Amino acid sequence: MKKLKIAVIDLVSKGPTKALYARVMNPNLTSIMPQVVSVWCEEAGHDVKFVCYTGFENLLEEIPQETDLVFVTSFTQAAQLSYAISNMCRQRGAVTVLGGPHARCYPEDALKYFDYVTGFTDRGIIDDILEDVERHRPFGVHLEADNQPDELPTVEERWKFIAPTLAKAPTIKIVPIIGSLGCPYTCSFCIDSVVDYKPLSFDRLRTDLRFLLTKMKRPRVGWHDPNFGVRFNDYLDAIEDAVPPNRMDHVAESSLSLLSEPHLKRLQKAGFKAILPGIESWYDLGNKSKSGARKGKEKVRQISDHINLMMEYIPYVQANFVLGLDCDEGKEPFELTKEFIDTTPAVFPGYSLLSAFGQAAPLNLELQRAGRVLPFPFHFLNNHHAMNVRPKNYAWTEFYDLLIDLTEHTFSWKSIARRFRAQGSTIPGWMNVLRAVSSEGFGRIKYYRTIRALLDSDITVRRFFEGETTTIPQFYLDRIKNDLGDLWQYLPDGALEHDPQAYLKKHEAEQEVVQIG
């Protein structure tokens, strides 16, 4: 086999940024699979250049001029950037591969711009690409393993790709580790709800943690498990076996149903400093939040008490919500969230707008069948800058009025001060202030106000939101051009549009084949 020059690009950012919060945190948002692919390619005997794009690098300088094969990992918000990178590298003679969430959600669209598009990816898929390395145009080849990998390279094997990215973080440095794949919960809007839960080796986990202690005085670990702690005792046994007390800090996303007080005490002892539980809705998903059949105000009180209990053991808690779900109607969901903010002053709320990411989740078929999914450019599909699902129970102007009111309440100076007082002058306290005054707080308020004004003043925006036209308003085109900067010139023709019903059409075609068969 020819020795290949390979570039592996992890797109953390969708374009250049100067945001302070991005400077602090983007290097800590790196994905694990690009590092894994880099290890597998080196083990196969090839030269690898690893690039983690945080928004502060010059991609035109970072990406090698001479490459045989380019792997890109992208979330959907960076899809247009990934398409531009692929086009540029193809013009230079490289073969290109797309992996990551966007490849899983929108494979039919990505195949127009990459030679290979991968779904679930294991060592066999990567070996097949390395053996083939052919141009597949005008449409690429879709490759997918039957299951997620049974094991991944260790942190020690990935360290040469982890360390340079950590070096970009000015203060907080978080090492990515994963102990399980998939999720046992079945939230209909979530990409992990259709992936079987699979724990990875706990012995390898112990090895990873012990290795980190040789590289950092007090490592911070960011757990990439979709739902940390499903096998709680096995996880904590592994951590306690490998790490002496007070030597390592941890950040994880978990469910309130797993966070009983005995578990919280054990997490505190093990060094868990931040937990991100999903509340999602005041009217649904009670199994995930351990609220059972409780709804509305009763659920707010129960969840608020639970979160306040968590704060006695875990210094930093971010509670995640999805806004615009079909179970929501009127002002009450927003007013209940404001009440939760007031009764749980130390928590940082994370708001996501209901979004349908291609074929990521079962709910998307229903939404596409109902004609409710809008063709917003991928660039805005990050759960914040566009809600590509027309709400069931709200007019757009009503929804944005309520969204702005909630966001202004959450990030008012009064709420910021209450949150800071509840946390104290600590790293978590200052982190809350930084997030509030950055693009997550003040920035979103400004953006939502702009969209609300456009709904009244720009008929092209209003008609696009109402599904009366698929023509992308100039406001969105201008933002994409500005965000892509020098790479705008490489964006392929047609790359700004996509078919929002591609998943439905694919599903119906497959059903027709089954019926004929």
C-alpha positions in Angstrom: 0.0 0.0 0.0 1.2 3.5 -0.9 2.2 5.7 2.1 -0.4 8.5 2.1 -0.2 12.1 3.2 -3.4 12.5 5.3 -5.0 15.5 6.9 -7.6 15.0 9.7 -9.7 18.1 10.4 -11.9 18.4 13.5 -14.3 21.4 13.0 -15.2 22.7 16.4 -16.2 26.1 15.0 -18.2 26.9 11.9 -16.1 29.9 11.1 -13.7 32.5 12.4 -14.6 34.0 15.8 -13.2 36.5 18.3 -15.6 35.6 21.2 -13.9 35.4 24.6 -16.0 32.4 25.6 -14.9 30.6 22.4 -11.3 31.4 23.2 -11.6 29.8 26.6 -13.8 26.8 25.7 -13.5 25.9 22.0 -10.3 23.9 22.4 -12.1 21.8 25.0 -14.9 20.9 22.6 -12.8 18.7 20.4 -14.3 15.4 19.2 -12.8 12.0 20.0 -13.4 10.3 16.6 -11.0 12.5 14.6 -8.2 11.6 17.1 -9.2 7.9 16.7 -9.1 8.1 12.9 -5.7 9.8 13.2 -4.4 6.9 15.3 -5.8 4.2 12.9 -4.3 6.0 9.9 -0.8 6.2 11.6 -1.0 2.5 12.6 -1.7 1.7 9.0 1.6 3.3 8.1 0.5 6.7 6.8 1.7 10.3 7.6 -1.0 12.3 9.5 -1.5 16.0 10.0 -4.2 16.6 12.7 -6.0 20.0 12.7 -8.5 21.0 15.4 -10.2 24.2 14.1 -11.4 26.3 17.0 -12.2 29.4 15.0 -8.9 31.2 15.8 -6.7 29.4 13.3 -6.2 30.3 9.6 -7.6 27.1 7.9 -6.0 28.1 4.6 -2.6 27.9 6.3 -3.4 25.0 8.6 -4.5 22.5 5.9 -1.5 21.1 4.0 -1.2 22.0 0.4 -0.2 18.5 -0.6 -2.5 15.8 0.7 -3.7 12.5 -0.7 -6.6 12.1 1.7 -8.5 14.5 3.9 -10.9 13.4 6.7 -13.3 16.1 8.0 -15.5 15.7 11.1 -18.3 18.1 11.3 -21.5 19.0 13.2 -24.3 20.2 11.0 -23.6 23.9 11.8 -20.2 23.5 10.2 -21.5 21.6 7.1 -21.1 24.6 4.7 -17.6 25.1 6.0 -16.8 21.4 5.5 -18.2 21.5 2.0 -15.9 24.5 1.2 -12.9 22.6 2.6 -13.7 19.5 0.6 -14.0 21.5 -2.6 -10.7 23.3 -2.0 -8.9 20.1 -1.2 -10.4 18.3 -4.2 -9.2 21.1 -6.4 -5.7 20.4 -5.1 -6.1 16.7 -6.0 -7.0 15.2 -2.7 -9.7 12.6 -2.0 -12.1 13.7 0.8 -14.1 11.9 3.5 -16.8 13.3 5.8 -17.6 11.8 9.2 -19.3 13.0 12.4 -22.9 14.1 13.2 -23.6 15.8 9.9 -22.6 12.7 7.9 -25.0 10.7 10.0 -27.8 13.2 9.7 -27.6 14.3 6.1 -25.6 11.6 4.1 -27.5 12.2 0.8 -26.6 15.8 0.8 -23.0 15.3 1.9 -22.4 12.7 -0.9 -22.6 15.5 -3.4 -19.5 17.1 -2.0 -17.3 14.3 -0.6 -15.8 11.2 -2.1 -16.8 9.2 1.0 -19.4 9.8 3.7 -19.4 7.6 6.8 -22.0 6.7 9.3 -21.0 4.4 12.2 -17.3 4.1 11.7 -15.0 1.3 12.9 -11.5 0.3 12.0 -12.7 -1.8 9.1 -14.4 1.3 7.5 -11.2 3.3 7.7 -9.1 0.4 6.3 -11.5 0.2 3.4 -11.1 3.8 2.6 -7.3 3.7 2.9 -7.1 0.7 0.5 -9.5 2.4 -2.0 -8.6 6.1 -2.0 -10.5 6.8 -5.2 -12.3 9.8 -6.4 -16.1 9.1 -6.4 -17.8 11.9 -8.3 -20.3 13.5 -8.9 -21.6 11.4 -6.0 -19.6 9.9 -3.2 -19.8 6.5 -1.6 -21.7 6.0 1.7 -20.0 3.6 4.1 -21.4 2.5 7.4 -20.4 -0.2 9.9 -23.1 -2.5 11.3 -22.4 -1.2 14.9 -20.4 1.2 16.8 -16.8 0.1 17.6 -16.3 -2.3 20.5 -13.2 -0.4 21.6 -11.3 2.8 20.8 -7.6 3.7 21.0 -6.5 4.7 24.5 -5.8 8.2 25.7 -2.1 7.4 25.5 -2.4 6.4 21.9 -4.4 9.6 21.2 -2.2 11.9 23.3 -0.1 13.3 20.4 -3.3 14.7 19.0 -4.9 15.7 22.3 -1.9 17.7 23.6 -1.6 20.3 20.8 -5.3 21.1 21.1 -5.1 21.5 24.9 -2.2 23.9 24.3 -4.6 26.2 22.5 -6.8 26.6 25.7 -5.5 29.6 27.7 -6.8 28.5 31.1 -9.3 25.6 31.4 -8.0 22.4 29.7 -10.3 19.4 29.5 -9.3 16.0 28.2 -12.0 14.1 26.2 -12.7 10.6 27.4 -15.6 8.3 26.6 -16.8 5.3 28.5 -20.0 4.3 26.6 -21.8 4.7 23.3 -25.5 5.2 22.8 -28.2 5.9 25.3 -31.0 3.8 27.0 -33.5 6.7 26.8 -35.8 7.2 23.8 -36.2 11.0 23.5 -37.8 11.2 20.1 -35.7 14.3 19.1 -32.3 13.0 20.1 -29.7 11.4 17.7 -28.6 9.0 20.4 -32.1 7.6 21.1 -31.7 5.1 18.2 -28.3 3.9 19.2 -28.1 0.9 21.5 -26.3 1.6 24.8 -22.9 0.0 24.8 -20.3 0.4 27.7 -16.7 0.3 26.6 -14.0 -1.5 28.6 -13.7 -0.4 32.2 -10.2 -1.8 32.4 -9.1 0.4 29.5 -10.9 3.3 31.3 -8.7 2.7 34.3 -5.6 2.7 32.1 -6.7 6.0 30.5 -7.2 7.7 33.9 -3.9 6.5 35.2 -2.1 7.7 32.1 -3.5 11.2 32.5 -2.1 11.4 36.0 1.4 11.1 34.5 0.8 13.9 32.0 -1.0 16.6 34.1 -0.8 17.7 37.7 -4.5 17.8 38.2 -6.3 16.6 35.0 -9.8 17.7 34.0 -11.8 15.1 32.2 -14.7 15.8 29.9 -16.9 12.7 29.6 -18.3 12.4 26.1 -20.8 9.7 27.0 -24.3 10.7 25.8 -25.5 9.8 29.2 -22.8 9.3 31.8 -23.3 6.9 34.7 -25.9 4.4 33.3 -23.8 1.7 34.9 -23.0 4.0 37.8 -21.2 1.6 40.2 -18.9 0.3 37.4 -17.9 3.8 36.4 -17.2 5.0 39.9 -15.4 1.8 40.8 -13.1 2.4 37.9 -12.5 6.0 38.7 -11.9 5.3 42.4 -9.5 2.4 41.6 -7.4 4.5 39.2 -7.4 8.0 40.7 -6.3 8.9 44.2 -8.6 11.3 46.1 -8.4 15.0 45.1 -6.2 14.4 42.0 -8.7 14.7 39.1 -11.8 16.8 38.2 -14.6 15.6 36.0 -17.4 17.1 33.8 -20.2 14.9 32.5 -23.7 15.0 30.9 -26.1 12.9 32.8 -29.8 12.4 33.7 -31.5 13.5 36.9 -32.8 9.9 37.2 -29.2 8.8 37.8 -28.4 11.6 40.3 -29.8 10.5 43.6 -28.2 11.9 46.8 -26.1 8.8 47.4 -24.8 9.0 43.8 -24.1 12.7 44.2 -22.1 12.1 47.4 -20.0 9.6 45.5 -19.5 11.9 42.5 -18.4 14.7 44.8 -15.8 12.4 46.4 -14.6 11.4 43.0 -14.0 15.0 41.9 -17.0 15.7 39.7 -17.1 19.5 39.4 -19.8 20.0 36.6 -22.9 18.0 35.6 -25.2 18.8 32.7 -28.6 17.1 33.3 -31.4 17.2 30.7 -34.8 18.5 31.9 -36.0 19.2 28.4 -39.7 19.8 29.1 -42.1 20.6 31.9 -44.8 18.4 30.3 -42.9 15.4 29.0 -39.9 13.1 29.4 -40.5 12.5 33.1 -38.5 9.2 33.1 -35.3 11.0 32.2 -35.7 13.7 34.9 -37.0 11.3 37.6 -40.2 13.3 37.8 -42.6 10.6 36.7 -46.1 11.8 35.9 -45.5 15.2 37.5 -46.1 18.1 35.1 -46.2 21.9 35.1 -45.7 23.7 38.5 -45.4 20.4 40.4 -42.5 19.3 38.1 -40.9 22.7 38.5 -40.9 22.4 42.3 -39.6 18.8 42.2 -36.8 19.6 39.7 -35.8 22.8 41.5 -35.5 20.9 44.8 -33.4 18.2 43.0 -31.1 20.7 41.3 -30.6 22.7 44.6 -29.7 19.4 46.2 -27.2 18.7 43.5 -25.6 22.1 44.0 -24.7 21.0 47.5 -22.4 18.4 46.0 -21.5 19.6 42.5 -20.2 23.1 42.1 -21.5 23.7 38.5 -24.8 22.5 37.1 -26.2 23.3 33.7 -29.9 22.3 33.2 -30.8 21.7 29.6 -34.2 22.6 28.0 -35.7 22.1 24.6 -38.0 25.0 23.6 -40.9 24.6 21.1 -41.8 21.0 21.7 -45.3 20.0 20.6 -46.4 19.5 24.2 -45.8 23.2 24.8 -48.6 25.8 24.4 -49.1 29.4 25.4 -47.0 31.3 27.9 -47.0 28.7 30.6 -43.9 26.7 29.6 -41.8 29.9 29.4 -43.2 31.3 32.7 -42.5 28.0 34.4 -38.9 28.1 33.2 -38.6 31.7 34.5 -39.9 30.4 37.9 -37.3 27.6 37.8 -34.6 30.2 37.2 -35.7 32.2 40.2 -36.1 29.2 42.6 -32.8 27.6 41.4 -30.5 30.6 41.4 -27.1 28.9 41.0 -28.0 26.8 38.0 -27.0 27.8 34.5 -29.8 27.1 32.0 -29.1 25.8 28.5 -31.8 26.4 26.0 -32.1 24.6 22.7 -34.7 25.3 20.0 -36.5 22.3 18.6 -34.6 21.2 15.6 -34.9 18.2 13.2 -31.5 17.1 12.0 -32.2 15.1 8.9 -32.4 11.4 9.7 -31.0 11.8 13.2 -34.2 10.9 15.2 -37.5 9.0 14.7 -39.5 12.2 15.3 -38.0 13.7 12.1 -40.0 11.4 9.9 -43.3 12.6 11.4 -42.2 16.3 11.2 -41.2 15.9 7.5 -44.4 14.0 6.7 -46.4 16.9 8.2 -44.4 19.4 6.1 -43.1 21.2 9.2 -39.3 21.1 8.5 -37.9 24.2 6.9 -34.8 24.4 4.6 -32.7 26.6 6.8 -29.0 26.6 5.7 -27.0 24.1 7.7 -24.9 26.9 9.0 -27.7 28.0 11.4 -28.6 24.5 12.7 -26.9 24.6 16.0 -30.0 24.5 18.2 -29.8 28.3 18.7 -29.7 30.3 15.5 -32.6 28.7 13.8 -35.5 26.5 14.7 -36.1 24.6 11.5 -39.4 23.1 12.7 -42.6 25.2 12.4 -44.0 25.1 16.0 -47.3 23.3 16.4 -48.9 25.6 18.9 -47.3 29.0 18.3 -47.2 31.7 15.6 -43.6 32.6 14.9 -44.0 36.1 16.3 -45.5 34.8 19.5 -42.8 32.2 19.9 -40.0 34.7 19.4 -41.6 37.2 21.8 -41.8 34.5 24.5 -38.2 33.3 23.7 -36.8 36.8 24.0 -38.7 37.4 27.2 -37.3 34.2 28.7 -33.8 34.9 27.5 -33.8 38.5 28.8 -35.1 37.3 32.2 -32.4 34.6 32.3 -29.5 36.9 31.4 -30.7 40.1 33.1 -28.2 41.8 35.4 -30.4 40.8 38.3 -30.3 37.2 37.3 -26.6 37.3 36.6 -26.0 38.8 40.1 -28.2 36.2 41.8 -26.4 33.4 40.0 -23.0 34.9 41.0 -24.0 35.3 44.6 -25.3 31.8 44.8 -22.0 30.5 43.4 -19.6 32.9 45.1 -16.4 34.2 43.7 -15.2 30.9 42.3 -14.4 29.5 38.9 -18.0 28.3 38.4 -19.3 31.7 39.4 -17.1 33.6 37.0 -17.8 31.1 34.3 -21.5 31.8 34.6 -20.8 35.6 34.3 -18.6 35.0 31.2 -21.3 32.8 29.5 -24.0 35.3 30.3 -22.3 38.4 28.8 -20.9 36.5 25.8 -22.6 35.1 22.7 -24.5 32.6 24.9 -26.4 35.3 26.8 -26.3 38.8 25.5 -25.4 37.7 22.0 -28.5 35.5 21.7 -30.7 38.2 23.0 -29.4 40.5 20.3 -29.8 37.8 17.6 -33.3 36.9 18.7 -34.4 40.5 18.6 -33.0 40.8 15.1 -35.0 37.8 13.9 -38.1 39.1 15.6 -37.7 42.5 13.9 -37.2 40.8 10.5 -40.4 38.8 10.9 -42.2 42.1 10.8 -40.1 44.1 8.4 -38.8 41.6 5.8 -41.4 39.7 3.8 -38.8 37.3 2.5 -38.0 36.2 6.0 -41.6 35.9 7.0 -42.5 33.8 3.9 -39.5 31.6 4.5 -40.5 30.9 8.1 -44.0 30.2 7.1 -42.9 27.6 4.5 -44.3 29.7 1.6 -41.0 29.8 -0.2 -37.7 27.9 -0.1 -35.7 30.9 -1.2 -33.1 31.7 1.5 -33.4 35.3 2.7 -30.5 37.6 2.1 -30.0 38.1 5.8 -28.9 34.4 6.2 -26.8 34.5 3.0 -24.9 37.5 4.2 -24.1 35.9 7.5 -22.8 32.8 5.9 -20.5 34.7 3.6 -19.2 36.8 6.4 -18.6 33.7 8.7 -16.8 31.7 6.1 -14.5 34.5 5.2 -11.7 33.4 2.8 -13.3 30.0 2.4 -16.5 31.4 0.9 -14.9 31.4 -2.5 -14.6 27.6 -2.3 -18.3 26.9 -1.4 -19.6 24.6 -4.2 -22.6 25.5 -6.3 -25.8 24.4 -4.6 -24.2 23.9 -1.2 -26.4 26.5 0.5 -29.6 24.5 -0.2 -30.7 21.1 0.8 -33.9 19.0 0.6 -35.5 19.1 4.1 -37.6 16.0 3.2 -34.7 13.8 2.1 -35.0 11.4 5.0 -38.8 10.9 4.4 -38.2 10.3 0.7 -35.4 7.7 1.5 -37.6 6.0 4.0 -40.6 5.8 1.7 -38.4 4.4 -1.1 -37.0 1.7 1.2 -40.6 0.8 2.3 -41.7 0.5 -1.3 -38.8 -1.9 -2.0 -39.7 -4.0 1.0 -43.4 -4.2 -0.1 -42.4 -5.1 -3.6 -40.0 -7.7 -2.3 
